[in-house]
Amino acid sequence: MRQVLRGWLDAVCLENAIIPEGHTGPLDERCRPDRCANSMIGPEHLPIYESHQRKQLELINSPSTPTCRRELAERELDITRNVLKIVGGLG
């Protein structure tokens, strides 16, 4: 799990988010360490992002992937590569 460094109210994950009633803290599934200074990511997260990178490349390179899904995979791949660069992995 990634950690939020500063006050979670400033977290980018909360922008335009519907926050479940009673929830406090950041929304982990919306974490974007590539664009949020509030996020902290470390080497222990590399396998997750490396796996995601491989999956996006599979989708992009598959002839059966619809154009709209390929475009989404390309955006996801850009995000993943940016995170890997931040952590020092191969992007």
N, C-alpha and C positions, 0 to 999 in steps of 0.2 A: 504494500500500500504506500502510495506517495504521501508525503507530509506537506502540510501548509506551513510556511515559515512565519508569516505575519498574521494579523487578525483575519479570520476567515471571511469577515464581511467584505473585505476588499478583493476576494478571490474572483478571478475571471470566470470561473465555473458557474457563478451565480448570475452572470449577465443574462438577461432575458429568460431566466429559468423559472419554471413552475416548481416551487419548493413544496414538498409534501408537508401537510399539516403536522406540526410537532417536531419536524426535522431541524436539527441545529448542526452547524458546521458546513464544510464544503461538500460538493456533490462529486464523489470520486469518479463516477462514470463520465463526467464532463471535464475531467482534468485535462488541461492542455499545457504541459510543461514547456512546450515550444514557444508559448506566448504569454505565460503568466509568471511573473517574478515571485509570486506567492508560492509556487510549486517547487518542491525539492525532489529531484530524481537522482538515483545513484546507480552504480554498477550492478546492483542486485536486480534492477529493472531491465537490464539489457536483453536477457533472453525473451522477455515479453515483446519488446519492440523489434527484435530481430525476427521473431516468428511472425509478427504482424507484417513486417516488410516482405518476407518470403510469400505470405499469402496474397498480398496486394500485387506482387509481381506475377504470381500464378494467374490471378484474375486478368491482369492487363495483357498477358501474353496468350491467354486462351482465346481461340477464334470464336468460341461459343458465348463469350461474355458480351451482353448487349452494350451498345455504345454508352448509354447513360450510366450503367454500372462500371464500365471501364473508366469513365471520367471521374466518378466518385473514388475509385481505387487509385487513380493518379493523384487526386487531392490528398487522400489518406497516406499515400506513399511519400508525398512531399512533407507532410507533418511528421511522419515516422522518421524520415531521414534527418529532419531538423532536430528531433529529440536525440537521435543517435549521435549527431555532431556535438550537441550540448554535453552529453555524457562521455564522449570520447570514443564511441564505437564507430564501426564502419557504416557510413550512411550512403 
